[in-house]
């Protein structure tokens, strides 16, 4: 795996494109939560998909450079 310096990670994190992408992920999380709040229980497969979708986006948003050092 390629090494990423703390400085490179900070530059990436503060880039306007990265910030816009993260805001889009937050919007999609909110949309998925809204769908779950109105349709939960109607389709178990869709419920599971949306819960996984929300979790995956949250994990991506919480990613830190320290996470790279764990592997």
PDB file of N, CA, C, O and CB in Angstrom:
ATOM      1  N   UNK A   1       0.848  -1.175   0.000  1.00  0.00           N
ATOM      2  CA  UNK A   1       0.000   0.000   0.000  1.00  0.00           C
ATOM      3  C   UNK A   1       0.896   1.242   0.000  1.00  0.00           C
ATOM      4  O   UNK A   1       1.934   1.275   0.662  1.00  0.00           O
ATOM      5  CB  UNK A   1      -0.966  -0.004   1.227  1.00  0.00           C
ATOM      6  N   UNK A   2       0.484   2.237  -0.738  1.00  0.00           N
ATOM      7  CA  UNK A   2       1.231   3.489  -0.798  1.00  0.00           C
ATOM      8  C   UNK A   2       1.145   4.206   0.545  1.00  0.00           C
ATOM      9  O   UNK A   2       0.113   4.174   1.214  1.00  0.00           O
ATOM     10  CB  UNK A   2       0.698   4.395  -1.932  1.00  0.00           C
ATOM     11  N   UNK A   3       2.212   4.834   0.916  1.00  0.00           N
ATOM     12  CA  UNK A   3       2.242   5.583   2.169  1.00  0.00           C
ATOM     13  C   UNK A   3       1.713   6.995   1.924  1.00  0.00           C
ATOM     14  O   UNK A   3       2.009   7.620   0.906  1.00  0.00           O
ATOM     15  CB  UNK A   3       3.682   5.627   2.758  1.00  0.00           C
ATOM     16  N   UNK A   4       0.946   7.468   2.858  1.00  0.00           N
ATOM     17  CA  UNK A   4       0.385   8.817   2.793  1.00  0.00           C
ATOM     18  C   UNK A   4       0.876   9.565   4.015  1.00  0.00           C
ATOM     19  O   UNK A   4       0.715   9.104   5.145  1.00  0.00           O
ATOM     20  CB  UNK A   4      -1.188   8.799   2.725  1.00  0.00           C
ATOM     21  N   UNK A   5       1.472  10.715   3.784  1.00  0.00           N
ATOM     22  CA  UNK A   5       1.974  11.496   4.915  1.00  0.00           C
ATOM     23  C   UNK A   5       0.821  12.240   5.587  1.00  0.00           C
ATOM     24  O   UNK A   5      -0.235  12.449   4.990  1.00  0.00           O
ATOM     25  CB  UNK A   5       3.067  12.495   4.451  1.00  0.00           C
ATOM     26  N   UNK A   6       1.040  12.625   6.812  1.00  0.00           N
ATOM     27  CA  UNK A   6       0.048  13.409   7.556  1.00  0.00           C
ATOM     28  C   UNK A   6      -0.275  14.696   6.791  1.00  0.00           C
ATOM     29  O   UNK A   6      -1.432  15.108   6.711  1.00  0.00           O
ATOM     30  CB  UNK A   6       0.567  13.742   8.988  1.00  0.00           C
ATOM     31  N   UNK A   7       0.745  15.312   6.241  1.00  0.00           N
ATOM     32  CA  UNK A   7       0.564  16.548   5.485  1.00  0.00           C
ATOM     33  C   UNK A   7      -0.293  16.320   4.235  1.00  0.00           C
ATOM     34  O   UNK A   7      -1.201  17.098   3.946  1.00  0.00           O
ATOM     35  CB  UNK A   7       1.926  17.129   5.090  1.00  0.00           C
ATOM     36  N   UNK A   8       0.007  15.243   3.496  1.00  0.00           N
ATOM     37  CA  UNK A   8      -0.790  14.929   2.299  1.00  0.00           C
ATOM     38  C   UNK A   8      -2.247  14.671   2.662  1.00  0.00           C
ATOM     39  O   UNK A   8      -3.159  15.122   1.970  1.00  0.00           O
ATOM     40  CB  UNK A   8      -0.208  13.704   1.568  1.00  0.00           C
ATOM     41  N   UNK A   9      -2.454  13.948   3.748  1.00  0.00           N
ATOM     42  CA  UNK A   9      -3.812  13.646   4.180  1.00  0.00           C
ATOM     43  C   UNK A   9      -4.555  14.925   4.566  1.00  0.00           C
ATOM     44  O   UNK A   9      -5.723  15.099   4.219  1.00  0.00           O
ATOM     45  CB  UNK A   9      -3.791  12.666   5.361  1.00  0.00           C
ATOM     46  N   UNK A  10      -3.877  15.811   5.279  1.00  0.00           N
ATOM     47  CA  UNK A  10      -4.498  17.083   5.658  1.00  0.00           C
ATOM     48  C   UNK A  10      -4.824  17.928   4.436  1.00  0.00           C
ATOM     49  O   UNK A  10      -5.879  18.560   4.379  1.00  0.00           O
ATOM     50  CB  UNK A  10      -3.582  17.863   6.600  1.00  0.00           C
ATOM     51  N   UNK A  11      -3.926  17.942   3.464  1.00  0.00           N
ATOM     52  CA  UNK A  11      -4.193  18.681   2.220  1.00  0.00           C
ATOM     53  C   UNK A  11      -5.404  18.114   1.497  1.00  0.00           C
ATOM     54  O   UNK A  11      -6.254  18.861   1.013  1.00  0.00           O
ATOM     55  CB  UNK A  11      -2.967  18.642   1.295  1.00  0.00           C
ATOM     56  N   UNK A  12      -5.479  16.791   1.427  1.00  0.00           N
ATOM     57  CA  UNK A  12      -6.618  16.137   0.794  1.00  0.00           C
ATOM     58  C   UNK A  12      -7.907  16.458   1.548  1.00  0.00           C
ATOM     59  O   UNK A  12      -8.931  16.765   0.937  1.00  0.00           O
ATOM     60  CB  UNK A  12      -6.398  14.616   0.731  1.00  0.00           C
ATOM     61  N   UNK A  13      -7.850  16.385   2.871  1.00  0.00           N
ATOM     62  CA  UNK A  13      -9.039  16.626   3.693  1.00  0.00           C
ATOM     63  C   UNK A  13      -9.562  18.055   3.558  1.00  0.00           C
ATOM     64  O   UNK A  13     -10.767  18.292   3.641  1.00  0.00           O
ATOM     65  CB  UNK A  13      -8.727  16.335   5.149  1.00  0.00           C
ATOM     66  N   UNK A  14      -8.663  18.989   3.352  1.00  0.00           N
ATOM     67  CA  UNK A  14      -9.088  20.388   3.284  1.00  0.00           C
ATOM     68  C   UNK A  14      -9.389  20.850   1.853  1.00  0.00           C
ATOM     69  O   UNK A  14      -9.805  21.991   1.649  1.00  0.00           O
ATOM     70  CB  UNK A  14      -8.019  21.276   3.889  1.00  0.00           C
ATOM     71  N   UNK A  15      -9.185  19.988   0.877  1.00  0.00           N
ATOM     72  CA  UNK A  15      -9.460  20.337  -0.510  1.00  0.00           C
ATOM     73  C   UNK A  15     -10.960  20.553  -0.702  1.00  0.00           C
ATOM     74  O   UNK A  15     -11.760  19.794  -0.154  1.00  0.00           O
ATOM     75  CB  UNK A  15      -8.941  19.237  -1.466  1.00  0.00           C
ATOM     76  N   UNK A  16     -11.357  21.571  -1.467  1.00  0.00           N
ATOM     77  CA  UNK A  16     -12.785  21.840  -1.687  1.00  0.00           C
ATOM     78  C   UNK A  16     -13.546  20.664  -2.310  1.00  0.00           C
ATOM     79  O   UNK A  16     -14.721  20.457  -2.005  1.00  0.00           O
ATOM     80  CB  UNK A  16     -12.936  23.051  -2.573  1.00  0.00           C
ATOM     81  N   UNK A  17     -12.895  19.907  -3.166  1.00  0.00           N
ATOM     82  CA  UNK A  17     -13.568  18.755  -3.773  1.00  0.00           C
ATOM     83  C   UNK A  17     -13.849  17.699  -2.704  1.00  0.00           C
ATOM     84  O   UNK A  17     -14.933  17.117  -2.675  1.00  0.00           O
ATOM     85  CB  UNK A  17     -12.708  18.153  -4.921  1.00  0.00           C
ATOM     86  N   UNK A  18     -12.884  17.455  -1.834  1.00  0.00           N
ATOM     87  CA  UNK A  18     -13.074  16.494  -0.750  1.00  0.00           C
ATOM     88  C   UNK A  18     -14.200  16.952   0.167  1.00  0.00           C
ATOM     89  O   UNK A  18     -15.051  16.153   0.559  1.00  0.00           O
ATOM     90  CB  UNK A  18     -11.771  16.311   0.051  1.00  0.00           C
ATOM     91  N   UNK A  19     -14.206  18.225   0.507  1.00  0.00           N
ATOM     92  CA  UNK A  19     -15.259  18.751   1.371  1.00  0.00           C
ATOM     93  C   UNK A  19     -16.630  18.607   0.719  1.00  0.00           C
ATOM     94  O   UNK A  19     -17.600  18.244   1.384  1.00  0.00           O
ATOM     95  CB  UNK A  19     -14.988  20.219   1.707  1.00  0.00           C
ATOM     96  N   UNK A  20     -16.714  18.889  -0.571  1.00  0.00           N
ATOM     97  CA  UNK A  20     -17.991  18.747  -1.285  1.00  0.00           C
ATOM     98  C   UNK A  20     -18.428  17.289  -1.318  1.00  0.00           C
ATOM     99  O   UNK A  20     -19.611  16.992  -1.153  1.00  0.00           O
ATOM    100  CB  UNK A  20     -17.876  19.297  -2.723  1.00  0.00           C
ATOM    101  N   UNK A  21     -17.483  16.380  -1.528  1.00  0.00           N
ATOM    102  CA  UNK A  21     -17.809  14.957  -1.553  1.00  0.00           C
ATOM    103  C   UNK A  21     -18.326  14.501  -0.195  1.00  0.00           C
ATOM    104  O   UNK A  21     -19.294  13.745  -0.120  1.00  0.00           O
ATOM    105  CB  UNK A  21     -16.582  14.130  -1.958  1.00  0.00           C
ATOM    106  N   UNK A  22     -17.688  14.955   0.871  1.00  0.00           N
ATOM    107  CA  UNK A  22     -18.128  14.585   2.216  1.00  0.00           C
ATOM    108  C   UNK A  22     -19.522  15.141   2.513  1.00  0.00           C
ATOM    109  O   UNK A  22     -20.341  14.460   3.130  1.00  0.00           O
ATOM    110  CB  UNK A  22     -17.125  15.089   3.263  1.00  0.00           C
ATOM    111  N   UNK A  23     -19.792  16.357   2.083  1.00  0.00           N
ATOM    112  CA  UNK A  23     -21.129  16.920   2.275  1.00  0.00           C
ATOM    113  C   UNK A  23     -22.178  16.115   1.499  1.00  0.00           C
ATOM    114  O   UNK A  23     -23.298  15.922   1.972  1.00  0.00           O
ATOM    115  CB  UNK A  23     -21.157  18.399   1.832  1.00  0.00           C
ATOM    116  N   UNK A  24     -21.808  15.653   0.317  1.00  0.00           N
ATOM    117  CA  UNK A  24     -22.728  14.820  -0.468  1.00  0.00           C
ATOM    118  C   UNK A  24     -23.000  13.506   0.264  1.00  0.00           C
ATOM    119  O   UNK A  24     -24.125  13.008   0.242  1.00  0.00           O
ATOM    120  CB  UNK A  24     -22.147  14.540  -1.883  1.00  0.00           C
ATOM    121  N   UNK A  25     -21.984  12.945   0.910  1.00  0.00           N
ATOM    122  CA  UNK A  25     -22.192  11.710   1.676  1.00  0.00           C
ATOM    123  C   UNK A  25     -23.136  11.968   2.847  1.00  0.00           C
ATOM    124  O   UNK A  25     -24.008  11.147   3.132  1.00  0.00           O
ATOM    125  CB  UNK A  25     -20.841  11.148   2.189  1.00  0.00           C
ATOM    126  N   UNK A  26     -22.970  13.097   3.525  1.00  0.00           N
ATOM    127  CA  UNK A  26     -23.860  13.440   4.641  1.00  0.00           C
ATOM    128  C   UNK A  26     -25.294  13.573   4.135  1.00  0.00           C
ATOM    129  O   UNK A  26     -26.227  13.090   4.777  1.00  0.00           O
ATOM    130  CB  UNK A  26     -23.402  14.759   5.330  1.00  0.00           C
ATOM    131  N   UNK A  27     -25.469  14.221   2.995  1.00  0.00           N
ATOM    132  CA  UNK A  27     -26.806  14.357   2.408  1.00  0.00           C
ATOM    133  C   UNK A  27     -27.418  12.992   2.100  1.00  0.00           C
ATOM    134  O   UNK A  27     -28.604  12.771   2.346  1.00  0.00           O
ATOM    135  CB  UNK A  27     -26.743  15.203   1.129  1.00  0.00           C
ATOM    136  N   UNK A  28     -26.625  12.095   1.573  1.00  0.00           N
ATOM    137  CA  UNK A  28     -27.138  10.759   1.230  1.00  0.00           C
ATOM    138  C   UNK A  28     -27.478   9.961   2.481  1.00  0.00           C
ATOM    139  O   UNK A  28     -28.434   9.185   2.482  1.00  0.00           O
ATOM    140  CB  UNK A  28     -26.112   9.990   0.385  1.00  0.00           C
ATOM    141  N   UNK A  29     -26.709  10.145   3.533  1.00  0.00           N
ATOM    142  CA  UNK A  29     -27.036   9.493   4.810  1.00  0.00           C
ATOM    143  C   UNK A  29     -28.392   9.988   5.294  1.00  0.00           C
ATOM    144  O   UNK A  29     -29.237   9.194   5.704  1.00  0.00           O
ATOM    145  CB  UNK A  29     -25.937   9.770   5.882  1.00  0.00           C
ATOM    146  N   UNK A  30     -28.596  11.292   5.246  1.00  0.00           N
ATOM    147  CA  UNK A  30     -29.864  11.860   5.698  1.00  0.00           C
ATOM    148  C   UNK A  30     -31.032  11.369   4.847  1.00  0.00           C
ATOM    149  O   UNK A  30     -32.109  11.085   5.372  1.00  0.00           O
ATOM    150  CB  UNK A  30     -29.800  13.384   5.664  1.00  0.00           C
ATOM    151  N   UNK A  31     -30.821  11.269   3.537  1.00  0.00           N
ATOM    152  CA  UNK A  31     -31.868  10.750   2.657  1.00  0.00           C
ATOM    153  C   UNK A  31     -32.208   9.304   3.013  1.00  0.00           C
ATOM    154  O   UNK A  31     -33.380   8.931   3.060  1.00  0.00           O
ATOM    155  CB  UNK A  31     -31.430  10.845   1.185  1.00  0.00           C
ATOM    156  N   UNK A  32     -31.184   8.493   3.263  1.00  0.00           N
ATOM    157  CA  UNK A  32     -31.413   7.090   3.614  1.00  0.00           C
ATOM    158  C   UNK A  32     -32.139   6.979   4.949  1.00  0.00           C
ATOM    159  O   UNK A  32     -33.014   6.129   5.109  1.00  0.00           O
ATOM    160  CB  UNK A  32     -30.084   6.323   3.670  1.00  0.00           C
ATOM    161  N   UNK A  33     -31.782   7.832   5.909  1.00  0.00           N
ATOM    162  CA  UNK A  33     -32.466   7.830   7.198  1.00  0.00           C
ATOM    163  C   UNK A  33     -33.924   8.231   7.031  1.00  0.00           C
ATOM    164  O   UNK A  33     -34.798   7.682   7.704  1.00  0.00           O
ATOM    165  CB  UNK A  33     -31.765   8.775   8.182  1.00  0.00           C
ATOM    166  N   UNK A  34     -34.194   9.167   6.155  1.00  0.00           N
ATOM    167  CA  UNK A  34     -35.570   9.592   5.893  1.00  0.00           C
ATOM    168  C   UNK A  34     -36.377   8.443   5.289  1.00  0.00           C
ATOM    169  O   UNK A  34     -37.522   8.206   5.674  1.00  0.00           O
ATOM    170  CB  UNK A  34     -35.589  10.817   4.949  1.00  0.00           C
ATOM    171  N   UNK A  35     -35.772   7.739   4.347  1.00  0.00           N
ATOM    172  CA  UNK A  35     -36.458   6.591   3.745  1.00  0.00           C
ATOM    173  C   UNK A  35     -36.761   5.555   4.812  1.00  0.00           C
ATOM    174  O   UNK A  35     -37.872   5.028   4.871  1.00  0.00           O
ATOM    175  CB  UNK A  35     -35.608   5.966   2.615  1.00  0.00           C
ATOM    176  N   UNK A  36     -35.779   5.258   5.659  1.00  0.00           N
ATOM    177  CA  UNK A  36     -36.003   4.279   6.728  1.00  0.00           C
ATOM    178  C   UNK A  36     -37.093   4.734   7.685  1.00  0.00           C
ATOM    179  O   UNK A  36     -37.886   3.920   8.157  1.00  0.00           O
ATOM    180  CB  UNK A  36     -34.711   4.031   7.499  1.00  0.00           C
ATOM    181  N   UNK A  37     -37.137   6.019   7.971  1.00  0.00           N
ATOM    182  CA  UNK A  37     -38.121   6.506   8.939  1.00  0.00           C
ATOM    183  C   UNK A  37     -39.553   6.398   8.425  1.00  0.00           C
ATOM    184  O   UNK A  37     -40.496   6.359   9.215  1.00  0.00           O
ATOM    185  CB  UNK A  37     -37.821   7.944   9.298  1.00  0.00           C
ATOM    186  N   UNK A  38     -39.716   6.350   7.112  1.00  0.00           N
ATOM    187  CA  UNK A  38     -41.069   6.276   6.561  1.00  0.00           C
ATOM    188  C   UNK A  38     -41.437   4.898   6.029  1.00  0.00           C
ATOM    189  O   UNK A  38     -42.618   4.578   5.895  1.00  0.00           O
ATOM    190  CB  UNK A  38     -41.218   7.280   5.466  1.00  0.00           C
ATOM    191  N   UNK A  39     -40.414   4.069   5.721  1.00  0.00           N
ATOM    192  CA  UNK A  39     -40.727   2.780   5.085  1.00  0.00           C
ATOM    193  C   UNK A  39     -40.133   1.577   5.794  1.00  0.00           C
ATOM    194  O   UNK A  39     -40.232   0.459   5.288  1.00  0.00           O
ATOM    195  CB  UNK A  39     -40.248   2.789   3.675  1.00  0.00           C
ATOM    196  N   UNK A  40     -39.525   1.775   6.941  1.00  0.00           N
ATOM    197  CA  UNK A  40     -38.905   0.649   7.643  1.00  0.00           C
ATOM    198  C   UNK A  40     -39.934  -0.438   7.909  1.00  0.00           C
ATOM    199  O   UNK A  40     -41.067  -0.163   8.304  1.00  0.00           O
ATOM    200  CB  UNK A  40     -38.266   1.113   8.965  1.00  0.00           C
ATOM    201  N   UNK A  41     -39.519  -1.663   7.687  1.00  0.00           N
ATOM    202  CA  UNK A  41     -40.395  -2.803   7.929  1.00  0.00           C
ATOM    203  C   UNK A  41     -41.192  -3.250   6.722  1.00  0.00           C
ATOM    204  O   UNK A  41     -41.768  -4.337   6.734  1.00  0.00           O
ATOM    205  CB  UNK A  41     -41.327  -2.480   9.021  1.00  0.00           C
ATOM    206  N   UNK A  42     -41.237  -2.445   5.691  1.00  0.00           N
ATOM    207  CA  UNK A  42     -41.997  -2.819   4.498  1.00  0.00           C
ATOM    208  C   UNK A  42     -41.220  -3.796   3.621  1.00  0.00           C
ATOM    209  O   UNK A  42     -41.807  -4.646   2.951  1.00  0.00           O
ATOM    210  CB  UNK A  42     -42.361  -1.576   3.693  1.00  0.00           C
ATOM    211  N   UNK A  43     -39.907  -3.666   3.631  1.00  0.00           N
ATOM    212  CA  UNK A  43     -39.058  -4.528   2.810  1.00  0.00           C
ATOM    213  C   UNK A  43     -37.754  -4.745   3.575  1.00  0.00           C
ATOM    214  O   UNK A  43     -36.917  -3.845   3.652  1.00  0.00           O
ATOM    215  CB  UNK A  43     -38.793  -3.899   1.382  1.00  0.00           C
ATOM    216  N   UNK A  44     -37.587  -5.928   4.133  1.00  0.00           N
ATOM    217  CA  UNK A  44     -36.417  -6.218   4.971  1.00  0.00           C
ATOM    218  C   UNK A  44     -35.115  -6.063   4.195  1.00  0.00           C
ATOM    219  O   UNK A  44     -34.117  -5.611   4.757  1.00  0.00           O
ATOM    220  CB  UNK A  44     -36.513  -7.632   5.540  1.00  0.00           C
ATOM    221  N   UNK A  45     -35.107  -6.427   2.926  1.00  0.00           N
ATOM    222  CA  UNK A  45     -33.892  -6.309   2.117  1.00  0.00           C
ATOM    223  C   UNK A  45     -33.509  -4.841   1.937  1.00  0.00           C
ATOM    224  O   UNK A  45     -32.336  -4.483   2.042  1.00  0.00           O
ATOM    225  CB  UNK A  45     -34.089  -6.983   0.742  1.00  0.00           C
ATOM    226  N   UNK A  46     -34.496  -4.001   1.668  1.00  0.00           N
ATOM    227  CA  UNK A  46     -34.210  -2.574   1.523  1.00  0.00           C
ATOM    228  C   UNK A  46     -33.749  -1.988   2.856  1.00  0.00           C
ATOM    229  O   UNK A  46     -32.832  -1.168   2.885  1.00  0.00           O
ATOM    230  CB  UNK A  46     -35.454  -1.819   1.006  1.00  0.00           C
ATOM    231  N   UNK A  47     -34.365  -2.395   3.942  1.00  0.00           N
ATOM    232  CA  UNK A  47     -33.934  -1.925   5.266  1.00  0.00           C
ATOM    233  C   UNK A  47     -32.474  -2.275   5.512  1.00  0.00           C
ATOM    234  O   UNK A  47     -31.693  -1.430   5.950  1.00  0.00           O
ATOM    235  CB  UNK A  47     -34.817  -2.533   6.373  1.00  0.00           C
ATOM    236  N   UNK A  48     -32.108  -3.517   5.232  1.00  0.00           N
ATOM    237  CA  UNK A  48     -30.723  -3.956   5.427  1.00  0.00           C
ATOM    238  C   UNK A  48     -29.767  -3.190   4.527  1.00  0.00           C
ATOM    239  O   UNK A  48     -28.686  -2.788   4.960  1.00  0.00           O
ATOM    240  CB  UNK A  48     -30.596  -5.455   5.160  1.00  0.00           C
ATOM    241  N   UNK A  49     -30.164  -2.987   3.274  1.00  0.00           N
ATOM    242  CA  UNK A  49     -29.335  -2.228   2.343  1.00  0.00           C
ATOM    243  C   UNK A  49     -29.096  -0.806   2.864  1.00  0.00           C
ATOM    244  O   UNK A  49     -27.962  -0.327   2.885  1.00  0.00           O
ATOM    245  CB  UNK A  49     -29.996  -2.186   0.951  1.00  0.00           C
ATOM    246  N   UNK A  50     -30.159  -0.149   3.275  1.00  0.00           N
ATOM    247  CA  UNK A  50     -30.029   1.228   3.743  1.00  0.00           C
ATOM    248  C   UNK A  50     -29.199   1.319   5.017  1.00  0.00           C
ATOM    249  O   UNK A  50     -28.405   2.247   5.176  1.00  0.00           O
ATOM    250  CB  UNK A  50     -31.401   1.832   3.978  1.00  0.00           C
ATOM    251  N   UNK A  51     -29.377   0.364   5.924  1.00  0.00           N
ATOM    252  CA  UNK A  51     -28.561   0.370   7.147  1.00  0.00           C
ATOM    253  C   UNK A  51     -27.087   0.178   6.806  1.00  0.00           C
ATOM    254  O   UNK A  51     -26.228   0.847   7.379  1.00  0.00           O
ATOM    255  CB  UNK A  51     -29.030  -0.735   8.124  1.00  0.00           C
ATOM    256  N   UNK A  52     -26.791  -0.719   5.891  1.00  0.00           N
ATOM    257  CA  UNK A  52     -25.408  -0.922   5.469  1.00  0.00           C
ATOM    258  C   UNK A  52     -24.847   0.284   4.750  1.00  0.00           C
ATOM    259  O   UNK A  52     -23.689   0.653   4.946  1.00  0.00           O
ATOM    260  CB  UNK A  52     -25.308  -2.130   4.580  1.00  0.00           C
ATOM    261  N   UNK A  53     -25.673   0.898   3.915  1.00  0.00           N
ATOM    262  CA  UNK A  53     -25.288   2.105   3.189  1.00  0.00           C
ATOM    263  C   UNK A  53     -24.918   3.219   4.161  1.00  0.00           C
ATOM    264  O   UNK A  53     -23.883   3.867   4.011  1.00  0.00           O
ATOM    265  CB  UNK A  53     -26.423   2.564   2.261  1.00  0.00           C
ATOM    266  N   UNK A  54     -25.766   3.434   5.150  1.00  0.00           N
ATOM    267  CA  UNK A  54     -25.519   4.474   6.157  1.00  0.00           C
ATOM    268  C   UNK A  54     -24.226   4.181   6.905  1.00  0.00           C
ATOM    269  O   UNK A  54     -23.404   5.077   7.096  1.00  0.00           O
ATOM    270  CB  UNK A  54     -26.704   4.573   7.151  1.00  0.00           C
ATOM    271  N   UNK A  55     -24.040   2.941   7.327  1.00  0.00           N
ATOM    272  CA  UNK A  55     -22.841   2.576   8.075  1.00  0.00           C
ATOM    273  C   UNK A  55     -21.579   2.774   7.238  1.00  0.00           C
ATOM    274  O   UNK A  55     -20.574   3.277   7.741  1.00  0.00           O
ATOM    275  CB  UNK A  55     -22.935   1.127   8.546  1.00  0.00           C
ATOM    276  N   UNK A  56     -21.624   2.385   5.978  1.00  0.00           N
ATOM    277  CA  UNK A  56     -20.455   2.527   5.106  1.00  0.00           C
ATOM    278  C   UNK A  56     -20.083   3.999   4.912  1.00  0.00           C
ATOM    279  O   UNK A  56     -18.906   4.355   4.962  1.00  0.00           O
ATOM    280  CB  UNK A  56     -20.724   1.869   3.744  1.00  0.00           C
ATOM    281  N   UNK A  57     -21.075   4.842   4.693  1.00  0.00           N
ATOM    282  CA  UNK A  57     -20.796   6.260   4.523  1.00  0.00           C
ATOM    283  C   UNK A  57     -20.283   6.885   5.814  1.00  0.00           C
ATOM    284  O   UNK A  57     -19.382   7.723   5.780  1.00  0.00           O
ATOM    285  CB  UNK A  57     -22.042   6.989   4.051  1.00  0.00           C
ATOM    286  N   UNK A  58     -20.844   6.491   6.941  1.00  0.00           N
ATOM    287  CA  UNK A  58     -20.348   7.007   8.223  1.00  0.00           C
ATOM    288  C   UNK A  58     -18.900   6.609   8.447  1.00  0.00           C
ATOM    289  O   UNK A  58     -18.085   7.415   8.894  1.00  0.00           O
ATOM    290  CB  UNK A  58     -21.215   6.498   9.381  1.00  0.00           C
ATOM    291  N   UNK A  59     -18.586   5.352   8.132  1.00  0.00           N
ATOM    292  CA  UNK A  59     -17.209   4.893   8.294  1.00  0.00           C
ATOM    293  C   UNK A  59     -16.265   5.695   7.402  1.00  0.00           C
ATOM    294  O   UNK A  59     -15.182   6.082   7.839  1.00  0.00           O
ATOM    295  CB  UNK A  59     -17.101   3.394   7.972  1.00  0.00           C
ATOM    296  N   UNK A  60     -16.663   5.945   6.169  1.00  0.00           N
ATOM    297  CA  UNK A  60     -15.835   6.736   5.261  1.00  0.00           C
ATOM    298  C   UNK A  60     -15.633   8.153   5.794  1.00  0.00           C
ATOM    299  O   UNK A  60     -14.534   8.700   5.709  1.00  0.00           O
ATOM    300  CB  UNK A  60     -16.469   6.784   3.867  1.00  0.00           C
ATOM    301  N   UNK A  61     -16.686   8.739   6.339  1.00  0.00           N
ATOM    302  CA  UNK A  61     -16.582  10.099   6.871  1.00  0.00           C
ATOM    303  C   UNK A  61     -15.694  10.176   8.114  1.00  0.00           C
ATOM    304  O   UNK A  61     -15.088  11.213   8.382  1.00  0.00           O
ATOM    305  CB  UNK A  61     -17.965  10.630   7.201  1.00  0.00           C
ATOM    306  N   UNK A  62     -15.617   9.095   8.860  1.00  0.00           N
ATOM    307  CA  UNK A  62     -14.835   9.078  10.095  1.00  0.00           C
ATOM    308  C   UNK A  62     -13.389   8.635   9.880  1.00  0.00           C
ATOM    309  O   UNK A  62     -12.609   8.584  10.831  1.00  0.00           O
ATOM    310  CB  UNK A  62     -15.494   8.168  11.100  1.00  0.00           C
ATOM    311  N   UNK A  63     -13.027   8.315   8.641  1.00  0.00           N
ATOM    312  CA  UNK A  63     -11.692   7.802   8.352  1.00  0.00           C
ATOM    313  C   UNK A  63     -10.624   8.814   8.757  1.00  0.00           C
ATOM    314  O   UNK A  63     -10.753  10.010   8.499  1.00  0.00           O
ATOM    315  CB  UNK A  63     -11.559   7.458   6.863  1.00  0.00           C
ATOM    316  N   UNK A  64      -9.569   8.310   9.396  1.00  0.00           N
ATOM    317  CA  UNK A  64      -8.439   9.130   9.824  1.00  0.00           C
ATOM    318  C   UNK A  64      -7.155   8.509   9.285  1.00  0.00           C
ATOM    319  O   UNK A  64      -7.105   7.303   9.040  1.00  0.00           O
ATOM    320  CB  UNK A  64      -8.389   9.258  11.380  1.00  0.00           C
ATOM    321  N   UNK A  65      -6.141   9.304   9.104  1.00  0.00           N
ATOM    322  CA  UNK A  65      -4.881   8.787   8.595  1.00  0.00           C
ATOM    323  C   UNK A  65      -4.311   7.712   9.511  1.00  0.00           C
ATOM    324  O   UNK A  65      -3.607   6.815   9.048  1.00  0.00           O
ATOM    325  CB  UNK A  65      -3.879   9.916   8.429  1.00  0.00           C
ATOM    326  N   UNK A  66      -4.601   7.792  10.780  1.00  0.00           N
ATOM    327  CA  UNK A  66      -4.114   6.779  11.721  1.00  0.00           C
ATOM    328  C   UNK A  66      -4.646   5.404  11.365  1.00  0.00           C
ATOM    329  O   UNK A  66      -4.026   4.393  11.696  1.00  0.00           O
ATOM    330  CB  UNK A  66      -4.515   7.137  13.153  1.00  0.00           C
ATOM    331  N   UNK A  67      -5.803   5.355  10.685  1.00  0.00           N
ATOM    332  CA  UNK A  67      -6.386   4.085  10.263  1.00  0.00           C
ATOM    333  C   UNK A  67      -5.481   3.350   9.272  1.00  0.00           C
ATOM    334  O   UNK A  67      -5.517   2.123   9.187  1.00  0.00           O
ATOM    335  CB  UNK A  67      -7.759   4.319   9.641  1.00  0.00           C
ATOM    336  N   UNK A  68      -4.671   4.103   8.524  1.00  0.00           N
ATOM    337  CA  UNK A  68      -3.761   3.484   7.568  1.00  0.00           C
ATOM    338  C   UNK A  68      -2.626   2.753   8.272  1.00  0.00           C
ATOM    339  O   UNK A  68      -2.110   1.764   7.752  1.00  0.00           O
ATOM    340  CB  UNK A  68      -3.197   4.532   6.621  1.00  0.00           C
ATOM    341  N   UNK A  69      -2.236   3.229   9.441  1.00  0.00           N
ATOM    342  CA  UNK A  69      -1.123   2.641  10.162  1.00  0.00           C
ATOM    343  C   UNK A  69      -1.482   1.303  10.812  1.00  0.00           C
ATOM    344  O   UNK A  69      -0.595   0.573  11.254  1.00  0.00           O
ATOM    345  CB  UNK A  69      -0.636   3.603  11.212  1.00  0.00           C
ATOM    346  N   UNK A  70      -2.759   0.981  10.872  1.00  0.00           N
ATOM    347  CA  UNK A  70      -3.197  -0.255  11.514  1.00  0.00           C
ATOM    348  C   UNK A  70      -2.922  -1.477  10.660  1.00  0.00           C
ATOM    349  O   UNK A  70      -3.000  -2.600  11.157  1.00  0.00           O
ATOM    350  CB  UNK A  70      -4.667  -0.181  11.830  1.00  0.00           C
ATOM    351  N   UNK A  71      -2.600  -1.286   9.375  1.00  0.00           N
ATOM    352  CA  UNK A  71      -2.414  -2.446   8.479  1.00  0.00           C
ATOM    353  C   UNK A  71      -0.976  -2.595   8.097  1.00  0.00           C
ATOM    354  O   UNK A  71      -0.627  -3.511   7.352  1.00  0.00           O
ATOM    355  CB  UNK A  71      -3.267  -2.315   7.221  1.00  0.00           C
TER     356      UNK A  71
END
